[in-house]
Amino acid sequence: MNKNNNIATIYHDRHDQLKLLASSPAKAEFLSKCIYWWQISKYKIKNSDYIWFTRTTDELAAGAGLSESSVGRYLRDFAEKGLIEKRVIKRYSRKHAQDIACLHIRITDKLLALLKTSTKKPSTTNQASKGNKNPDSINLGHIDDTPSVNLTVPTINNKGDSPNNNISTVSKNAVNCGKKQKTSFEKTVFPIEKDIGERVSEEIKDHIKGMLYNVLKNQGQELKHNERLFTEVLFAVTNKEQFKDVACINHRINIAASLIRKKLWRIPKGFYNHWDIGQAFKERDEVKRRRTSQEKLERELLGVTDPQRIAEIKARFEVSMADEFRFDKQKEIITKQKEQASHQRHLTEKLNRISNEIFTEGKYLKQMEDALDQGLGYANQELIDSIGIKLARLYDEQANIESELQNIRQEWDLCA
């Protein structure tokens, strides 16, 4: 292969460009490997003139030195930015002696253009097959007409020739409940579920109960005595601010199971202050604390008849209660400040990602406008309009985040 035509990032300027496009050095290195794998491939799929490469999840992870979950996140991010296209297609596997669903990936013309690489538009299928050159993609936008793949350990749902290529995924810590286990927990209905109502589906509730039943059983506990834990997990897996990098609710539940199993579970941030159900638990705790304090006072006063002594005990008790209240209040304020700081960091990171994407899309728009002026076939007005619409949406999102960050700063200034 001619060195001048090599688009793998062996040059520093190209790798710097990839880091800008991918938003992180680790993602840039993985994207560079994907470019290389695509570049050396000659594989085609049905109804496509373009070159694709295919590897299993563990092969991608091993080749890039990443975990399978990281590979899944990176690929989703690249696909959303239009840098790659991925499809799940069934093909015959000699190893499995049957058709299995496989992930196929190709580099888009958009990424090639952003890397300042020349691309040629293939004229016809016959023409492409006659030459020795692999045609680059002319489909500049990401085609999302196939189901997305969450790349953990794949379990193939091979029921006939289903056109949907259904794939269910499980991880090593996944929790599955059989019929016997289900009969053991399906009759467990927590009182708090009445307050939750239909805000969460019964399917999700049962999934969480099944997970807790299995995990707690191994720890010598019973599900029926863990209403609060059930509620905390329910809040965590259904709240978008928790597990921000994990969209699949089944994977969220599996993460919660792993944390509980390792005894690393903590009360989710915002559980008490941003959910009415969590606030109900907080009120219960306050009532219990007051009852305990009153019982303690009654024990101290037991057998005391001297009025002055009684007054001293009550005064000391009130001072102790006031100190405890101030401590709890201070602890609550610190917790709230930590939550706000975490939210601000999340917004700032999101703002940086959007700013990078605006820069990338703006550069791409300029390249396509220049290509259209030069009469190059891969650029057209429809594509330019779509890029402009995306840029307008990104600018709106950027303005909203900047406004929210400004409000947070003003609140902090008022509290200072």
Secondary structure, 3 states (H helix, E strand, C coil): CCHHHCCCCCCHHHHHHHHHHHCCHHHHHHHHHHHHHHHCCCECCCCCCCCEEECCHHHHHHHHCCCHHHHHHHHHHHHHCCCEEEEEEEEEECCCCEEEEEEEEEECHHHHHHCCCCCCCCCCHHHHHHCCCCCCCCCCCCCCCCCCCCCCEEEECCCCCCCCCCEEEECCCCCCCCHHHHHHHCCCCCCCHHHHHHHCCHHHHHHHHHHHHHHHHHCCCCHHHCHHHHHHHHHHHHCCCCCCCCCCHHHHHHHHHHHHHCCCCCCCCCCCCCCHHHHHHHHHHHHHHHHHHHHHHHHHHCCCCCHHHHHHHHHHHHHHHHHHHHHHHHHHHHHHHHHHHHHHHHHHHHHHHHHHHHHHHHHHHHHHHHHHHCCCCCCCHHHHHHHHHHHHHHHHHHHHHHHHHHHHHHHHHHHC
